[in-house]
Amino acid sequence: MMSIITKYATGIVSRAEIGDLLDNFETNILGTLSEQLNTLKIQNKKKAENVALSIFCPKYRKKHALREDPLNSI
């Protein structure tokens, strides 16, 4: 990365080189956003599974009476 910076700091930069740098930067940003979205989707899926499975757990039944059940409030 430093070689790219020193190259552009000391010489004339063509439009094609700037375009390539911007394309690479855009690709990196989109890749990072995609990874973060996938991570959030996985976390939300795990939370939903935990809520669904907690209904069958005896500790859940003791903690929430049937009439107070937050999952039964539909």
LINNORQUI-V889894 format. One line per field, one symbol per residue. phi: phi as a letter, one per 40 degrees, with the letter a starting at -180 (. if undefined). burial: # if it has 9 or more other ideal C-beta (glycine too) atoms within 8 Angstrom, else .. Layout:
BEGIN
phi: ???
burial: ???
END
This chain:
BEGIN
phi: .cccccccccbcbccccccccccccccccccccccccccccccccccccccccccccccccccbcdccdccbcc
burial: .......#........##..#.............................#........#........#.....
END
